[in-house]
Amino acid sequence: MDKLNENVREKKHIKLGEIDSGPILVALLLGFIAVAIFVILRRRSAGRRDFLLTGLCESGKSAIFMQLLHGKLPETFTSIKENVGDYQAGGHSSVRLVDIPGHYRVRDKCFDLYKHKAKGIVFVVDSVTVQKDIRDVADTLYTILADSATQPCSVLVLCNKQDQTTAKSAQVIKSLLEKELHTVRDTRSRKLQSVGDDDVNKPVTLGKPGRDFEFAHISQNIQFVESSAKEKELNTLTDWMGRLM
């Protein structure tokens, strides 16, 4: 019994300096790094709460905007200024929905105002005229996807006007765009080589060099779905937004 008491007293007299502090410091350091990463990601996420409706004129962006926020169709007109409103659904916190004008004179400047706050980008395509306008559609989409500010964004290509009999399907539109974006990428690469690179505003090269362009090769999470603003068939859009909210 006396021997047991002596062992207990010896354990109590262990000096603090004899404790191996290495594992404790490593654990504290890892914990600090984990908390720092969590805070940074939360701040970045909190800074991006906008959903941008983009695309060419007459693709149906304003109709979609009005249906989502007011449940009605607008009068047909070409927007020269952005429409902005708060969208809320399914018990989620509200987000800002921005309808970017499609006119070529103002769309890039307007997009630049909101791109750094964008959480999701909806690129609206007129499924009826897309084949005729494929170069302009592809060129506009390439500008958005190659922008360094949009790399964290999820992108939805919304193939609108599916209520019309001549509308192309989402899969056909995807194939048309991949083929045309390959041409756009080659053209822009040659232009960059001729004028030199601007490191400040240098666009991202999309896809894999030397390979045919495919959406699977880009950094953004991009999806293709079909819709009809006229027939209020926007579930594919609202479901996608709900998953990001």
Phi and psi restraints in degrees (value plus and minus 20) as a CYANA .aco file:
   2 ASP   PHI     -82.6   -42.6
   2 ASP   PSI     -58.4   -18.4
   3 LYS   PHI     -84.8   -44.8
   3 LYS   PSI     -58.5   -18.5
   4 LEU   PHI     -83.9   -43.9
   4 LEU   PSI     -60.9   -20.9
   5 ASN   PHI     -85.1   -45.1
   5 ASN   PSI     -56.2   -16.2
   6 GLU   PHI     -84.6   -44.6
   6 GLU   PSI     -59.3   -19.3
   7 ASN   PHI     -84.4   -44.4
   7 ASN   PSI     -59.2   -19.2
   8 VAL   PHI     -83.4   -43.4
   8 VAL   PSI     -63.2   -23.2
   9 ARG   PHI     -85.6   -45.6
   9 ARG   PSI     -55.9   -15.9
  10 GLU   PHI     -84.8   -44.8
  10 GLU   PSI     -60.1   -20.1
  11 LYS   PHI     -85.5   -45.5
  11 LYS   PSI     -55.2   -15.2
  12 LYS   PHI     -88.2   -48.2
  12 LYS   PSI     -45.0    -5.0
  13 HIS   PHI    -111.4   -71.4
  13 HIS   PSI      -8.0    32.0
  14 ILE   PHI     -84.7   -44.7
  14 ILE   PSI     108.3   148.3
  15 LYS   PHI     -95.7   -55.7
  15 LYS   PSI     130.4   170.4
  16 LEU   PHI     -81.9   -41.9
  16 LEU   PSI     -54.3   -14.3
  17 GLY   PHI     -87.4   -47.4
  17 GLY   PSI     -38.8     1.2
  18 GLU   PHI    -101.4   -61.4
  18 GLU   PSI     -30.9     9.1
  19 ILE   PHI     -97.3   -57.3
  19 ILE   PSI     111.8   151.8
  20 ASP   PHI     -94.3   -54.3
  20 ASP   PSI      84.6   124.6
  21 SER   PHI    -106.4   -66.4
  21 SER   PSI     -25.3    14.7
  22 GLY   PHI     -75.5   -35.5
  22 GLY   PSI     -76.0   -36.0
  23 PRO   PHI     -79.8   -39.8
  23 PRO   PSI     -54.3   -14.3
  24 ILE   PHI     -86.4   -46.4
  24 ILE   PSI     -63.9   -23.9
  25 LEU   PHI     -84.5   -44.5
  25 LEU   PSI     -60.6   -20.6
  26 VAL   PHI     -82.0   -42.0
  26 VAL   PSI     -63.7   -23.7
  27 ALA   PHI     -83.2   -43.2
  27 ALA   PSI     -62.1   -22.1
  28 LEU   PHI     -84.8   -44.8
  28 LEU   PSI     -59.9   -19.9
  29 LEU   PHI     -84.6   -44.6
  29 LEU   PSI     -65.5   -25.5
  30 LEU   PHI     -82.7   -42.7
  30 LEU   PSI     -59.1   -19.1
  31 GLY   PHI     -83.7   -43.7
  31 GLY   PSI     -61.2   -21.2
  32 PHE   PHI     -83.8   -43.8
  32 PHE   PSI     -63.6   -23.6
  33 ILE   PHI     -82.4   -42.4
  33 ILE   PSI     -63.1   -23.1
  34 ALA   PHI     -81.6   -41.6
  34 ALA   PSI     -63.3   -23.3
  35 VAL   PHI     -85.5   -45.5
  35 VAL   PSI     -61.1   -21.1
  36 ALA   PHI     -82.9   -42.9
  36 ALA   PSI     -63.1   -23.1
  37 ILE   PHI     -83.8   -43.8
  37 ILE   PSI     -62.2   -22.2
  38 PHE   PHI     -81.5   -41.5
  38 PHE   PSI     -64.0   -24.0
  39 VAL   PHI     -85.0   -45.0
  39 VAL   PSI     -62.7   -22.7
  40 ILE   PHI     -82.5   -42.5
  40 ILE   PSI     -65.2   -25.2
  41 LEU   PHI     -84.5   -44.5
  41 LEU   PSI     -58.8   -18.8
  42 ARG   PHI     -83.9   -43.9
  42 ARG   PSI     -61.1   -21.1
  43 ARG   PHI     -86.3   -46.3
  43 ARG   PSI     -62.2   -22.2
  44 ARG   PHI     -84.1   -44.1
  44 ARG   PSI     -61.9   -21.9
  45 SER   PHI     -85.3   -45.3
  45 SER   PSI     -61.1   -21.1
  46 ALA   PHI     -86.3   -46.3
  46 ALA   PSI     -48.8    -8.8
  47 GLY   PHI     -96.4   -56.4
  47 GLY   PSI     -34.5     5.5
  48 ARG   PHI    -136.6   -96.6
  48 ARG   PSI      85.2   125.2
  49 ARG   PHI    -154.0  -114.0
  49 ARG   PSI     -15.3    24.7
  50 ASP   PHI    -113.1   -73.1
  50 ASP   PSI     127.6   167.6
  51 PHE   PHI    -136.1   -96.1
  51 PHE   PSI     103.6   143.6
  52 LEU   PHI    -123.8   -83.8
  52 LEU   PSI     108.2   148.2
  53 LEU   PHI    -114.4   -74.4
  53 LEU   PSI      94.9   134.9
  54 THR   PHI    -146.1  -106.1
  54 THR   PSI     150.2   190.2
  55 GLY   PHI     118.6   158.6
  55 GLY   PSI    -199.9  -159.9
  56 LEU   PHI     -96.1   -56.1
  56 LEU   PSI     148.7   188.7
  57 CYS   PHI     -79.0   -39.0
  57 CYS   PSI     125.0   165.0
  58 GLU   PHI      45.7    85.7
  58 GLU   PSI      -0.7    39.3
  59 SER   PHI    -102.3   -62.3
  59 SER   PSI     -36.6     3.4
  60 GLY   PHI      89.4   129.4
  60 GLY   PSI      -4.7    35.3
  61 LYS   PHI     -81.6   -41.6
  61 LYS   PSI     -68.5   -28.5
  62 SER   PHI     -86.5   -46.5
  62 SER   PSI     -54.2   -14.2
  63 ALA   PHI     -84.2   -44.2
  63 ALA   PSI     -61.6   -21.6
  64 ILE   PHI     -85.2   -45.2
  64 ILE   PSI     -64.4   -24.4
  65 PHE   PHI     -76.8   -36.8
  65 PHE   PSI     -68.0   -28.0
  66 MET   PHI     -87.3   -47.3
  66 MET   PSI     -58.5   -18.5
  67 GLN   PHI     -85.0   -45.0
  67 GLN   PSI     -62.7   -22.7
  68 LEU   PHI     -88.3   -48.3
  68 LEU   PSI     -59.9   -19.9
  69 LEU   PHI    -114.8   -74.8
  69 LEU   PSI     -49.5    -9.5
  70 HIS   PHI    -148.5  -108.5
  70 HIS   PSI     -24.7    15.3
  71 GLY   PHI      47.0    87.0
  71 GLY   PSI       7.7    47.7
  72 LYS   PHI    -169.1  -129.1
  72 LYS   PSI     143.9   183.9
  73 LEU   PHI    -112.0   -72.0
  73 LEU   PSI     124.4   164.4
  74 PRO   PHI    -105.3   -65.3
  74 PRO   PSI     148.6   188.6
  75 GLU   PHI     -89.2   -49.2
  75 GLU   PSI     127.8   167.8
  76 THR   PHI     -92.0   -52.0
  76 THR   PSI     101.1   141.1
  77 PHE   PHI    -179.9  -139.9
  77 PHE   PSI     140.8   180.8
  78 THR   PHI    -114.6   -74.6
  78 THR   PSI      97.5   137.5
  79 SER   PHI     -92.7   -52.7
  79 SER   PSI     115.0   155.0
  80 ILE   PHI    -135.0   -95.0
  80 ILE   PSI     -18.2    21.8
  81 LYS   PHI    -161.7  -121.7
  81 LYS   PSI     128.1   168.1
  82 GLU   PHI     -87.5   -47.5
  82 GLU   PSI     128.8   168.8
  83 ASN   PHI    -125.3   -85.3
  83 ASN   PSI     113.7   153.7
  84 VAL   PHI    -150.5  -110.5
  84 VAL   PSI     115.3   155.3
  85 GLY   PHI    -179.4  -139.4
  85 GLY   PSI     143.8   183.8
  86 ASP   PHI    -112.4   -72.4
  86 ASP   PSI     111.7   151.7
  87 TYR   PHI    -136.8   -96.8
  87 TYR   PSI     113.5   153.5
  88 GLN   PHI    -161.4  -121.4
  88 GLN   PSI     118.3   158.3
  89 ALA   PHI    -179.1  -139.1
  89 ALA   PSI     129.9   169.9
  90 GLY   PHI      43.7    83.7
  90 GLY   PSI       6.8    46.8
  91 GLY   PHI      59.0    99.0
  91 GLY   PSI     -16.8    23.2
  92 HIS   PHI     -99.3   -59.3
  92 HIS   PSI     141.1   181.1
  93 SER   PHI     -84.3   -44.3
  93 SER   PSI     130.7   170.7
  94 SER   PHI     -90.2   -50.2
  94 SER   PSI     131.0   171.0
  95 VAL   PHI    -146.2  -106.2
  95 VAL   PSI     142.6   182.6
  96 ARG   PHI    -112.9   -72.9
  96 ARG   PSI     107.6   147.6
  97 LEU   PHI    -126.3   -86.3
  97 LEU   PSI     106.2   146.2
  98 VAL   PHI    -141.8  -101.8
  98 VAL   PSI     101.2   141.2
  99 ASP   PHI    -113.1   -73.1
  99 ASP   PSI      83.5   123.5
 100 ILE   PHI     -99.4   -59.4
 100 ILE   PSI     107.7   147.7
 101 PRO   PHI     -79.3   -39.3
 101 PRO   PSI     124.4   164.4
 102 GLY   PHI    -111.5   -71.5
 102 GLY   PSI     -27.9    12.1
 103 HIS   PHI     -85.9   -45.9
 103 HIS   PSI     113.9   153.9
 104 TYR   PHI     -83.6   -43.6
 104 TYR   PSI     -41.6    -1.6
 105 ARG   PHI     -95.2   -55.2
 105 ARG   PSI     -43.9    -3.9
 106 VAL   PHI    -143.8  -103.8
 106 VAL   PSI     -36.2     3.8
 107 ARG   PHI     -85.6   -45.6
 107 ARG   PSI     -60.6   -20.6
 108 ASP   PHI     -86.8   -46.8
 108 ASP   PSI     -63.6   -23.6
 109 LYS   PHI     -83.5   -43.5
 109 LYS   PSI     -61.7   -21.7
 110 CYS   PHI     -87.9   -47.9
 110 CYS   PSI     -61.5   -21.5
 111 PHE   PHI     -80.4   -40.4
 111 PHE   PSI     -59.3   -19.3
 112 ASP   PHI     -82.1   -42.1
 112 ASP   PSI     -48.0    -8.0
 113 LEU   PHI     -89.4   -49.4
 113 LEU   PSI     -47.9    -7.9
 114 TYR   PHI    -136.3   -96.3
 114 TYR   PSI     -30.3     9.7
 115 LYS   PHI     -83.3   -43.3
 115 LYS   PSI     -51.1   -11.1
 116 HIS   PHI     -95.8   -55.8
 116 HIS   PSI     -32.8     7.2
 117 LYS   PHI    -124.8   -84.8
 117 LYS   PSI     -18.0    22.0
 118 ALA   PHI     -97.8   -57.8
 118 ALA   PSI     109.2   149.2
 119 LYS   PHI    -114.3   -74.3
 119 LYS   PSI     -58.2   -18.2
 120 GLY   PHI    -159.6  -119.6
 120 GLY   PSI     125.5   165.5
 121 ILE   PHI    -140.6  -100.6
 121 ILE   PSI     104.5   144.5
 122 VAL   PHI    -125.7   -85.7
 122 VAL   PSI      92.9   132.9
 123 PHE   PHI    -119.2   -79.2
 123 PHE   PSI      88.9   128.9
 124 VAL   PHI    -110.1   -70.1
 124 VAL   PSI     110.1   150.1
 125 VAL   PHI    -138.7   -98.7
 125 VAL   PSI     114.8   154.8
 126 ASP   PHI     -97.3   -57.3
 126 ASP   PSI      86.4   126.4
 127 SER   PHI     -88.8   -48.8
 127 SER   PSI     -33.7     6.3
 128 VAL   PHI    -105.5   -65.5
 128 VAL   PSI     -62.6   -22.6
 129 THR   PHI    -123.0   -83.0
 129 THR   PSI     -15.6    24.4
 130 VAL   PHI     -79.1   -39.1
 130 VAL   PSI     -58.3   -18.3
 131 GLN   PHI     -87.2   -47.2
 131 GLN   PSI     -58.0   -18.0
 132 LYS   PHI     -88.8   -48.8
 132 LYS   PSI     -56.5   -16.5
 133 ASP   PHI    -123.0   -83.0
 133 ASP   PSI       0.1    40.1
 134 ILE   PHI     -78.0   -38.0
 134 ILE   PSI     -55.7   -15.7
 135 ARG   PHI     -86.0   -46.0
 135 ARG   PSI     -66.1   -26.1
 136 ASP   PHI     -86.2   -46.2
 136 ASP   PSI     -59.3   -19.3
 137 VAL   PHI     -83.0   -43.0
 137 VAL   PSI     -67.9   -27.9
 138 ALA   PHI     -85.7   -45.7
 138 ALA   PSI     -60.2   -20.2
 139 ASP   PHI     -84.0   -44.0
 139 ASP   PSI     -61.9   -21.9
 140 THR   PHI     -87.0   -47.0
 140 THR   PSI     -63.1   -23.1
 141 LEU   PHI     -85.3   -45.3
 141 LEU   PSI     -59.1   -19.1
 142 TYR   PHI     -81.9   -41.9
 142 TYR   PSI     -62.4   -22.4
 143 THR   PHI     -77.9   -37.9
 143 THR   PSI     -61.5   -21.5
 144 ILE   PHI     -88.8   -48.8
 144 ILE   PSI     -68.3   -28.3
 145 LEU   PHI     -89.4   -49.4
 145 LEU   PSI     -50.3   -10.3
 146 ALA   PHI    -105.8   -65.8
 146 ALA   PSI     -25.6    14.4
 147 ASP   PHI     -93.0   -53.0
 147 ASP   PSI     109.4   149.4
 148 SER   PHI     -81.8   -41.8
 148 SER   PSI     -46.2    -6.2
 149 ALA   PHI     -92.6   -52.6
 149 ALA   PSI     -38.9     1.1
 150 THR   PHI    -117.8   -77.8
 150 THR   PSI     -18.4    21.6
 151 GLN   PHI     -82.3   -42.3
 151 GLN   PSI     -53.0   -13.0
 152 PRO   PHI    -100.1   -60.1
 152 PRO   PSI     -25.7    14.3
 153 CYS   PHI    -102.5   -62.5
 153 CYS   PSI     128.9   168.9
 154 SER   PHI    -107.4   -67.4
 154 SER   PSI     123.9   163.9
 155 VAL   PHI    -145.3  -105.3
 155 VAL   PSI     113.3   153.3
 156 LEU   PHI    -139.6   -99.6
 156 LEU   PSI     100.8   140.8
 157 VAL   PHI    -111.6   -71.6
 157 VAL   PSI      89.7   129.7
 158 LEU   PHI    -118.8   -78.8
 158 LEU   PSI      86.8   126.8
 159 CYS   PHI    -104.2   -64.2
 159 CYS   PSI      74.4   114.4
 160 ASN   PHI    -107.3   -67.3
 160 ASN   PSI     150.8   190.8
 161 LYS   PHI      46.6    86.6
 161 LYS   PSI      16.0    56.0
 162 GLN   PHI     -91.9   -51.9
 162 GLN   PSI     -26.6    13.4
 163 ASP   PHI     -93.6   -53.6
 163 ASP   PSI     -34.6     5.4
 164 GLN   PHI    -110.7   -70.7
 164 GLN   PSI     122.1   162.1
 165 THR   PHI     -87.0   -47.0
 165 THR   PSI     -45.2    -5.2
 166 THR   PHI    -113.2   -73.2
 166 THR   PSI     -10.7    29.3
 167 ALA   PHI     -89.2   -49.2
 167 ALA   PSI     118.3   158.3
 168 LYS   PHI    -101.4   -61.4
 168 LYS   PSI     127.2   167.2
 169 SER   PHI     -94.4   -54.4
 169 SER   PSI     144.9   184.9
 170 ALA   PHI     -81.5   -41.5
 170 ALA   PSI     -57.9   -17.9
 171 GLN   PHI     -87.6   -47.6
 171 GLN   PSI     -59.8   -19.8
 172 VAL   PHI     -85.2   -45.2
 172 VAL   PSI     -64.0   -24.0
 173 ILE   PHI     -82.6   -42.6
 173 ILE   PSI     -59.4   -19.4
 174 LYS   PHI     -80.2   -40.2
 174 LYS   PSI     -64.9   -24.9
 175 SER   PHI     -85.7   -45.7
 175 SER   PSI     -61.7   -21.7
 176 LEU   PHI     -81.2   -41.2
 176 LEU   PSI     -62.7   -22.7
 177 LEU   PHI     -90.0   -50.0
 177 LEU   PSI     -59.7   -19.7
 178 GLU   PHI     -80.7   -40.7
 178 GLU   PSI     -61.8   -21.8
 179 LYS   PHI     -85.6   -45.6
 179 LYS   PSI     -64.6   -24.6
 180 GLU   PHI     -93.8   -53.8
 180 GLU   PSI     -55.5   -15.5
 181 LEU   PHI     -85.3   -45.3
 181 LEU   PSI     -48.9    -8.9
 182 HIS   PHI     -81.5   -41.5
 182 HIS   PSI     -62.9   -22.9
 183 THR   PHI     -87.5   -47.5
 183 THR   PSI     -63.3   -23.3
 184 VAL   PHI     -80.9   -40.9
 184 VAL   PSI     -63.1   -23.1
 185 ARG   PHI     -80.9   -40.9
 185 ARG   PSI     -64.4   -24.4
 186 ASP   PHI     -83.9   -43.9
 186 ASP   PSI     -61.0   -21.0
 187 THR   PHI     -84.0   -44.0
 187 THR   PSI     -65.2   -25.2
 188 ARG   PHI     -89.6   -49.6
 188 ARG   PSI     -54.4   -14.4
 189 SER   PHI     -83.4   -43.4
 189 SER   PSI     -60.5   -20.5
 190 ARG   PHI     -86.0   -46.0
 190 ARG   PSI     -58.5   -18.5
 191 LYS   PHI     -85.4   -45.4
 191 LYS   PSI     -60.8   -20.8
 192 LEU   PHI     -83.4   -43.4
 192 LEU   PSI     -59.1   -19.1
 193 GLN   PHI     -86.5   -46.5
 193 GLN   PSI     -52.4   -12.4
 194 SER   PHI     -98.9   -58.9
 194 SER   PSI     -50.4   -10.4
 195 VAL   PHI    -123.4   -83.4
 195 VAL   PSI     -31.2     8.8
 196 GLY   PHI      69.1   109.1
 196 GLY   PSI     144.5   184.5
 197 ASP   PHI    -114.0   -74.0
 197 ASP   PSI     119.4   159.4
 198 ASP   PHI    -124.7   -84.7
 198 ASP   PSI      85.1   125.1
 199 ASP   PHI     -83.6   -43.6
 199 ASP   PSI     -45.5    -5.5
 200 VAL   PHI     -91.3   -51.3
 200 VAL   PSI     -67.8   -27.8
 201 ASN   PHI    -135.2   -95.2
 201 ASN   PSI      10.9    50.9
 202 LYS   PHI     -86.1   -46.1
 202 LYS   PSI     103.2   143.2
 203 PRO   PHI     -93.5   -53.5
 203 PRO   PSI     138.5   178.5
 204 VAL   PHI    -101.4   -61.4
 204 VAL   PSI     115.8   155.8
 205 THR   PHI    -100.4   -60.4
 205 THR   PSI     101.9   141.9
 206 LEU   PHI    -105.0   -65.0
 206 LEU   PSI     121.2   161.2
 207 GLY   PHI      59.3    99.3
 207 GLY   PSI    -186.8  -146.8
 208 LYS   PHI    -124.5   -84.5
 208 LYS   PSI     101.5   141.5
 209 PRO   PHI     -75.3   -35.3
 209 PRO   PSI     117.2   157.2
 210 GLY   PHI      62.3   102.3
 210 GLY   PSI     -22.0    18.0
 211 ARG   PHI    -137.4   -97.4
 211 ARG   PSI     133.2   173.2
 212 ASP   PHI     -79.7   -39.7
 212 ASP   PSI     122.5   162.5
 213 PHE   PHI     -86.4   -46.4
 213 PHE   PSI     114.5   154.5
 214 GLU   PHI    -158.8  -118.8
 214 GLU   PSI     121.1   161.1
 215 PHE   PHI     -82.4   -42.4
 215 PHE   PSI     -45.4    -5.4
 216 ALA   PHI     -87.7   -47.7
 216 ALA   PSI     -34.4     5.6
 217 HIS   PHI    -115.2   -75.2
 217 HIS   PSI     -20.2    19.8
 218 ILE   PHI    -119.9   -79.9
 218 ILE   PSI     143.2   183.2
 219 SER   PHI     -95.9   -55.9
 219 SER   PSI     -51.9   -11.9
 220 GLN   PHI     -91.0   -51.0
 220 GLN   PSI     129.5   169.5
 221 ASN   PHI    -101.1   -61.1
 221 ASN   PSI      86.7   126.7
 222 ILE   PHI    -139.1   -99.1
 222 ILE   PSI     114.9   154.9
 223 GLN   PHI    -150.0  -110.0
 223 GLN   PSI     133.3   173.3
 224 PHE   PHI    -137.4   -97.4
 224 PHE   PSI     107.0   147.0
 225 VAL   PHI    -159.5  -119.5
 225 VAL   PSI     148.2   188.2
 226 GLU   PHI    -131.1   -91.1
 226 GLU   PSI     133.7   173.7
 227 SER   PHI    -177.6  -137.6
 227 SER   PSI     149.0   189.0
 228 SER   PHI    -167.0  -127.0
 228 SER   PSI      84.5   124.5
 229 ALA   PHI     -84.7   -44.7
 229 ALA   PSI     -55.6   -15.6
 230 LYS   PHI     -82.3   -42.3
 230 LYS   PSI     -60.0   -20.0
 231 GLU   PHI    -114.5   -74.5
 231 GLU   PSI      -9.9    30.1
 232 LYS   PHI      39.7    79.7
 232 LYS   PSI      10.4    50.4
 233 GLU   PHI    -116.2   -76.2
 233 GLU   PSI      61.4   101.4
 234 LEU   PHI    -143.8  -103.8
 234 LEU   PSI      -0.9    39.1
 235 ASN   PHI     -81.5   -41.5
 235 ASN   PSI     -56.0   -16.0
 236 THR   PHI     -83.0   -43.0
 236 THR   PSI     -55.1   -15.1
 237 LEU   PHI     -94.1   -54.1
 237 LEU   PSI     -69.4   -29.4
 238 THR   PHI     -85.2   -45.2
 238 THR   PSI     -54.8   -14.8
 239 ASP   PHI     -84.5   -44.5
 239 ASP   PSI     -63.7   -23.7
 240 TRP   PHI     -82.7   -42.7
 240 TRP   PSI     -65.0   -25.0
 241 MET   PHI     -83.4   -43.4
 241 MET   PSI     -60.5   -20.5
 242 GLY   PHI     -80.3   -40.3
 242 GLY   PSI     -56.6   -16.6
 243 ARG   PHI     -89.5   -49.5
 243 ARG   PSI     -44.8    -4.8
 244 LEU   PHI    -113.4   -73.4
 244 LEU   PSI     -38.1     1.9
